[in-house]
Amino acid sequence: MTNQNENRPDTGRGYAANVFGHDAQSMEQKALSEATDFFGEGVQLWLDPTYVAQDASGVGYRAMIYVYEVVGDAR
């Protein structure tokens, strides 16, 4: 998965995924999948954990989740 450190790595391009789901994990996986399609295979990704899920009339949640490519030394 991504590095979910509190320390944000140096990031390059970003991708904003507008995802719908029933739990945070599935929504994050969908955002990562979309970002992988966008950036291509072999790019290390960092999922920004600071997103706000909005209620969608009791059916599920919708959130904008940002995913960034890691550039430079990710350590």
DRENPA-3360 file (N, C-alpha, C; in nm, 2 decimals, always signed):
BEGIN
1 = MTNQNENR = +0.09/-0.12/+0.00/+0.00/+0.00/+0.00/+0.09/+0.12/+0.00 ~ +0.04/+0.24/+0.04/+0.12/+0.36/+0.04/+0.19/+0.38/+0.17 ~ +0.28/+0.47/+0.17/+0.34/+0.50/+0.30/+0.25/+0.60/+0.37 ~ +0.19/+0.57/+0.48/+0.09/+0.65/+0.55/+0.16/+0.72/+0.67 ~ +0.29/+0.75/+0.65/+0.36/+0.82/+0.76/+0.30/+0.96/+0.79 ~ +0.32/+1.00/+0.91/+0.28/+1.14/+0.95/+0.37/+1.24/+0.87 ~ +0.49/+1.20/+0.84/+0.58/+1.29/+0.76/+0.55/+1.27/+0.62 ~ +0.50/+1.38/+0.56/+0.47/+1.38/+0.42/+0.60/+1.38/+0.34;
9 = PDTGRGYA = +0.61/+1.29/+0.24/+0.73/+1.28/+0.16/+0.73/+1.40/+0.06 ~ +0.84/+1.41/-0.02/+0.84/+1.51/-0.13/+0.75/+1.45/-0.23 ~ +0.65/+1.53/-0.27/+0.55/+1.48/-0.37/+0.56/+1.56/-0.50 ~ +0.52/+1.50/-0.61/+0.51/+1.56/-0.74/+0.37/+1.58/-0.77 ~ +0.33/+1.53/-0.89/+0.19/+1.55/-0.94/+0.09/+1.49/-0.84 ~ -0.03/+1.54/-0.84/-0.13/+1.49/-0.76/-0.25/+1.45/-0.84 ~ -0.33/+1.36/-0.78/-0.45/+1.32/-0.85/-0.57/+1.32/-0.74 ~ -0.68/+1.38/-0.78/-0.79/+1.39/-0.69/-0.90/+1.29/-0.74;
17 = ANVFGHDA = -0.93/+1.20/-0.65/-1.03/+1.10/-0.68/-1.15/+1.13/-0.60 ~ -1.26/+1.14/-0.67/-1.39/+1.16/-0.61/-1.46/+1.03/-0.60 ~ -1.45/+0.97/-0.48/-1.49/+0.83/-0.47/-1.61/+0.81/-0.38 ~ -1.69/+0.71/-0.40/-1.81/+0.67/-0.32/-1.78/+0.54/-0.26 ~ -1.82/+0.52/-0.14/-1.81/+0.39/-0.07/-1.88/+0.38/+0.06 ~ -1.86/+0.26/+0.13/-1.93/+0.24/+0.25/-1.83/+0.24/+0.37 ~ -1.70/+0.23/+0.34/-1.60/+0.24/+0.45/-1.47/+0.30/+0.40 ~ -1.39/+0.35/+0.49/-1.27/+0.43/+0.45/-1.17/+0.34/+0.37;
25 = QSMEQKAL = -1.16/+0.22/+0.41/-1.06/+0.13/+0.35/-1.09/+0.11/+0.20 ~ -1.22/+0.08/+0.17/-1.25/+0.05/+0.03/-1.24/+0.18/-0.05 ~ -1.28/+0.30/+0.01/-1.27/+0.42/-0.06/-1.12/+0.46/-0.09 ~ -1.03/+0.43/+0.01/-0.89/+0.46/-0.02/-0.84/+0.36/-0.13 ~ -0.88/+0.24/-0.13/-0.83/+0.15/-0.23/-0.88/+0.19/-0.37 ~ -1.00/+0.24/-0.38/-1.05/+0.29/-0.51/-0.97/+0.41/-0.55 ~ -0.94/+0.50/-0.46/-0.86/+0.62/-0.49/-0.72/+0.58/-0.54 ~ -0.66/+0.48/-0.48/-0.53/+0.43/-0.52/-0.54/+0.37/-0.65;
33 = SEATDFFG = -0.64/+0.29/-0.68/-0.66/+0.23/-0.81/-0.67/+0.33/-0.92 ~ -0.75/+0.43/-0.90/-0.77/+0.54/-1.00/-0.64/+0.61/-1.02 ~ -0.56/+0.64/-0.91/-0.44/+0.71/-0.93/-0.33/+0.62/-1.00 ~ -0.33/+0.49/-0.98/-0.24/+0.40/-1.05/-0.27/+0.40/-1.20 ~ -0.40/+0.40/-1.23/-0.44/+0.42/-1.37/-0.39/+0.55/-1.43 ~ -0.40/+0.65/-1.35/-0.36/+0.79/-1.40/-0.21/+0.80/-1.42 ~ -0.13/+0.76/-1.31/+0.01/+0.78/-1.31/+0.08/+0.67/-1.39 ~ +0.03/+0.55/-1.40/+0.09/+0.43/-1.46/+0.15/+0.35/-1.35;
41 = EGVQLWLD = +0.19/+0.23/-1.39/+0.25/+0.13/-1.30/+0.39/+0.17/-1.26 ~ +0.43/+0.13/-1.14/+0.57/+0.15/-1.10/+0.60/+0.29/-1.03 ~ +0.49/+0.36/-1.01/+0.51/+0.49/-0.94/+0.47/+0.48/-0.79 ~ +0.56/+0.52/-0.70/+0.53/+0.51/-0.56/+0.43/+0.62/-0.53 ~ +0.32/+0.58/-0.46/+0.21/+0.68/-0.43/+0.20/+0.71/-0.28 ~ +0.16/+0.82/-0.25/+0.13/+0.86/-0.11/-0.01/+0.91/-0.11 ~ -0.09/+0.85/-0.02/-0.23/+0.89/-0.01/-0.25/+0.99/+0.10 ~ -0.30/+1.10/+0.07/-0.32/+1.21/+0.18/-0.43/+1.16/+0.27;
49 = PTYVAQDA = -0.40/+1.14/+0.40/-0.50/+1.09/+0.49/-0.60/+1.19/+0.54 ~ -0.58/+1.32/+0.50/-0.66/+1.43/+0.55/-0.77/+1.46/+0.45 ~ -0.87/+1.37/+0.44/-0.99/+1.40/+0.36/-1.11/+1.39/+0.44 ~ -1.22/+1.46/+0.39/-1.34/+1.46/+0.47/-1.45/+1.38/+0.39 ~ -1.50/+1.28/+0.45/-1.61/+1.21/+0.39/-1.74/+1.28/+0.41 ~ -1.82/+1.29/+0.31/-1.95/+1.35/+0.32/-2.06/+1.25/+0.32 ~ -2.16/+1.26/+0.40/-2.27/+1.17/+0.40/-2.35/+1.18/+0.27 ~ -2.39/+1.07/+0.22/-2.47/+1.06/+0.09/-2.60/+1.00/+0.12;
57 = SGVGYRAM = -2.68/+1.07/+0.20/-2.82/+1.03/+0.23/-2.83/+0.89/+0.29 ~ -2.74/+0.86/+0.38/-2.74/+0.73/+0.45/-2.71/+0.61/+0.37 ~ -2.68/+0.62/+0.24/-2.65/+0.51/+0.15/-2.50/+0.47/+0.16 ~ -2.42/+0.57/+0.18/-2.27/+0.55/+0.18/-2.21/+0.69/+0.20 ~ -2.08/+0.70/+0.16/-2.01/+0.82/+0.18/-1.94/+0.86/+0.05 ~ -1.92/+0.99/+0.03/-1.85/+1.04/-0.09/-1.74/+1.13/-0.04 ~ -1.62/+1.11/-0.09/-1.51/+1.19/-0.04/-1.41/+1.22/-0.16 ~ -1.35/+1.34/-0.15/-1.24/+1.37/-0.24/-1.11/+1.33/-0.17;
65 = IYVYEVVG = -1.04/+1.23/-0.23/-0.92/+1.18/-0.17/-0.80/+1.21/-0.27 ~ -0.70/+1.28/-0.22/-0.58/+1.32/-0.30/-0.47/+1.21/-0.29 ~ -0.42/+1.18/-0.40/-0.30/+1.08/-0.41/-0.19/+1.15/-0.49 ~ -0.07/+1.14/-0.43/+0.04/+1.21/-0.50/+0.15/+1.11/-0.53 ~ +0.23/+1.14/-0.64/+0.34/+1.06/-0.67/+0.46/+1.11/-0.58 ~ +0.54/+1.01/-0.53/+0.65/+1.04/-0.44/+0.77/+1.07/-0.54 ~ +0.84/+1.18/-0.51/+0.96/+1.21/-0.59/+1.08/+1.22/-0.50 ~ +1.20/+1.19/-0.55/+1.32/+1.20/-0.48/+1.33/+1.08/-0.38;
73 = DAR = +1.40/+1.10/-0.27/+1.43/+0.99/-0.18/+1.31/+0.99/-0.08 ~ +1.23/+0.88/-0.08/+1.11/+0.87/+0.00/+1.14/+0.84/+0.15 ~ +1.26/+0.82/+0.18/+1.29/+0.78/+0.32/+1.28/+0.90/+0.42;
% end
